[in-house]
């Protein structure tokens, strides 16, 4: 199984079963680790002093809250079954036996979130039937040696792992390097509101954004935890897993700036 580094594709092997009327456009996918604007994050706490701040240093992302800092140097995820689902339409339903015309999917792929000053990375462009798409579904996938033998041969460090993060944790000035891994295995769904329009002969871009600034917040969302304490069996494992599952959204992003085109501030 091929891997993609920081600027690479979610789904080179993506297969799309399209409606047979030839009326197609294109959809490109991007990844972003950019934090949403302050309003959604402010809902986590009434006190602005308990909200993390984000900055960049080269190709790293720095998360700071109080006297504690997390420097993210790499964030890798294993994703699979990435499906863009089309709003139900009469034209599509009229094609006999073509129930799959609303989706495309891939096997397991290793992706790296863009860190530092990079807003979003373009992944891959696929043909798609013209129309409106209202859901993005995917799995954060724990690698299974029996089912993912080819993938594991290419990435032997991911046996039983779905996400791997490396970086440095600093608490009141005391620094320690960490490697965080999780066996999180979860199906995820992002509702596209408004739906993503794809026009015949035109291209649209859909960005999948993970807000990494929220991953290592404690249960009260008031302080950072050491990512090493969230490794399997660690005291903060379930808290961080829950944070990750709540950290993503998908939206139209034709200018590839990591922000929602419909609500450009978000």
N, C-alpha and C positions, 0 to 999 in steps of 0.2 A: 504494500500500500504506500503510495507516494505521500510525502509530507510537504507542508508549505511553511516556510519561515514567516517572519513578521509581515511580509507584504503579499501573502499568498492566498491561494484559493480555497474557499470552503468546499467546492464541489466540482472538480475537473471532470469527474465521472458522472455528473448529474444526468439523469435520464428523464426526459419530459414526454409524457404521452399526451399529445395535443389533439384538440378537436380537428376533424378532417377537413374543415372549410378553408384552410390555408390563410386565414386571417390572423397573422401573428405579429407580435412586437417582440421586445426583448426586455429582460429584467436582469440587472446586475445587483450583486450582493456586496455589501461592505460590512466590516467589523469596526466597532469603536469602543474605547474604554473611557470616553469622555464623560465627565459628571454632568447630570442634568442641571438646569439653573437652580438658584437657591430655593425657589418656592417649594418644590416637592421635598427637598431635603429638610427645609425648615419644619416640615410637619413632623419630623422625627423628634423634635425637642422645642420647647418654647424659649429656651435660652440660647442665643446665638453663640455664646462662648463654648457650648458643647457640640458645635458642628465642626467637622473636620475641614481643613483647608487643603487645597490641592495645588501643587506646583510641579514644574518639570526641571530635570537636570539631564541634558543630553537625551538619551533614549530611555530614561527612567522616570517613573512617576513617584512623587513624594506626597505622602498623606500625613498631615500633622494635626494633632488634637492635644491641647494643653502642652505638657512637657514631653509628650511621646510622639514618635515619628516612625512611619513605615516607609521604606524605600522599596518600590517594586521594580525589579530588574527584568523579570520575564513572567508572563502569565500564559500558560498553555492549557487548552481545553480539547477534549475528545468529544466531537459532536457526530451524530448520525441521524438518519431519517429526517432530513430537513425538507419540509413540505410547505409549499406556498399554495394555499387553497383558494379557489375561485368562488366568488359569490354565485349562488345557484342561479342559473339562467335557463330559459326555455331552449335556446339554441344548443346549449351543451347537453341538456337532458334529452334532446331529440336525437342524439347520436346513439344508436343502439349499442349496448354492451360497452360503452366508453366511459364507465364510471371513474376511471383514473384520470380523465382529462383535466381534472382540477388540481392536480398535484404533481410534484416531482420530489425525488428523494435520492439520498446517497448512502453508501456504507460509511463505516467509521472513518473520520478524517481528523487529523491533528491540526489545530489552528492556534495562532499566537495573536493575542490582543495587542494592538498598537499602543505603546506607552510613550512617555515624554510629551513632546509638543505635537505629535501626529494626531490629527483629528479623527481620521477614518482611513481605512485601507480598502481599496476596491478588490474584490475577490474573484468573481467570475461572472460572465454574462451568458445567459441561456435564452433560447427562443421560448416564447410563451404565448398562448392564445390571447388575442385582444380581449379586454374585459376588465372587470373589477375583482381585486383580490382582497379578502378581508381577514385572513388568518395566516400566521407563520407558526408552524409546529416543528419542533426538533427535540432531540434527546441529548441531555448531558450523559455521556455513556461511559460506564465503567468497563474497561477492557477485560474481556473474557478470553483466557488462553485457548479454549476449545473453539469458540465461535469467531475469534479475531486473530487466528494464527498468523495470517499474512501481515496484518497490521503490527502485531507484536514482534514479528521478526525484524521489521523495520524500526521499531521503537521499543526495544527490550526493557527500557526503564518505566514502561507504563502498565506492567502487569497488575491488574486489579485497581488501576487508577483512572480517574476521569479528568482531574484537574491537577496541575502542578504549578506552583508559584515559587520563585526564588527572590530573595531580597535581604534587607537588613532591618531589624527592629531595634529601636532606641527608646529606652525608658529612662527619663530623667538624666540623659546623657550617657547611659551605659548601653553600648551597642553589641548586638549579636546577629550573625548571619543566620538565615533560616531557609529551609526548604519545606513548603507546605504541600501536602497531597491529600486528596480525598477520594473515597470510593463512591461518592454521590452518583446515583443512577436514577435519573428522573426525566419524565416527559414534560415538556414545557410548551406553552401556547401563548402567543402574543396576538391580541386582537388589533387589527389595523383600523383605526378610526380617525379620519375617514378611510374607506378602502383605498388601496393602491390602484390607480388607473393605468392600464397598459393599452396603448393605442397601436393600431396596425402600422408597421413600418417605423415605429418610434421606440425609444429606450427609456426605461425608468430605473431608478436605483432605490433599493431597499436596504437600510442600515439596521443591523442588529447591534444594540449598544448594551454593554454590561457596565454598570456603575461600580467599578472596583473600589471606590472610596468608601462604600458601605459594607464591604465584605467583612472587615475585621473590627466592626463596632461591637461593643458588649451588648448584653440583653437589654439594657436601658437606653442604648444608643447615646451614651454620654462619655465613653472613653474607648480607646483602642485596646485590643487584646493582642498578646504576642501570637502571631500566626502559628508558631510551633506548638502552642497549647491547643490548637484546633486540629492537629493531625489525628488519624484514627485512634480512638481510645482516649483522646485528650479531653480536658475539662470543658473546652469551648467548641468541641466538634459539632454538636447539633446546632449551636447558635450560629456559627459561621455557615454551615450548610443551609440553614434557613435564610440567612442574609443573601447568599448567592442565588437561591431560587427566587428571591424577590427583587433582584437587582437588574433585570433585563427588560428591554422594550424594543419594539421594531417600528420603523416609520419611514415615510418617503423622504429621500435625501439626495435629490438630483445634483446638488452642488458639492456633495461629498465632504461637508464640513462637520459631520457628526451631530448635526442638529436637525430637528423635525422641520421640513420645509413648510408645512401647514401652520405650525406655531414656531416660527424661527427662533424664538427665545428658549425653546425647550430641547 
